[in-house]
């Protein structure tokens, strides 16, 4: 599934992937070089499990 939007409203190096789906995400992966930090360093290939933090 591709995100419908990416959001980044602060300099913390975290980007939010906005999904248009009824089922929750389980894992996310990002290809190398898609994002650059404030020092212009490209991200490596990255993946992580998505944690459910709803109360």
C-alpha positions as CSV (number, residue, x, y, z in Angstrom):
1,X,0.0,0.0,0.0
2,X,1.3,3.5,-0.9
3,X,0.6,6.4,1.5
4,X,-1.8,9.0,0.2
5,X,0.4,11.7,1.8
6,X,3.5,12.2,3.8
7,X,3.6,14.8,6.6
8,X,6.5,16.4,8.4
9,X,5.7,19.5,10.3
10,X,8.8,19.8,12.5
11,X,12.6,19.2,12.4
12,X,12.6,15.9,14.4
13,X,13.4,13.7,11.4
14,X,10.1,11.8,11.8
15,X,7.8,11.6,8.8
16,X,4.2,10.5,9.1
17,X,2.8,8.2,6.4
18,X,-0.9,9.0,5.9
19,X,-2.9,5.9,4.9
20,X,-6.4,5.6,3.4
21,X,-7.4,2.1,4.7
22,X,-9.7,0.6,7.2
23,X,-7.2,-2.0,8.4
24,X,-4.2,-0.8,10.5
25,X,-0.6,-0.9,9.2
26,X,1.6,-3.7,10.6
27,X,5.0,-2.7,9.1
28,X,6.4,0.1,7.1
29,X,9.4,0.2,4.9
30,X,11.2,3.1,3.1
31,X,13.6,2.9,0.2
32,X,17.1,4.4,0.6
33,X,17.5,8.0,-0.4
34,X,13.8,8.9,-0.3
35,X,14.4,11.5,2.6
36,X,17.3,13.7,3.6
37,X,17.9,15.0,7.1
38,X,18.9,18.6,7.8
39,X,22.5,17.7,7.3
40,X,21.6,16.5,3.8
41,X,22.4,12.8,4.7
42,X,20.1,10.4,2.8
43,X,18.2,7.8,4.8
44,X,19.2,4.1,4.5
45,X,16.7,1.4,3.5
46,X,14.6,1.3,6.7
47,X,11.7,-0.9,8.0
48,X,9.9,-1.0,11.3
49,X,7.0,-2.7,12.9
50,X,4.0,-0.3,13.6
51,X,3.0,-0.2,17.3
52,X,-0.6,0.3,18.3
53,X,-0.6,3.0,20.9
54,X,-4.4,3.6,21.1
55,X,-5.8,3.6,24.6
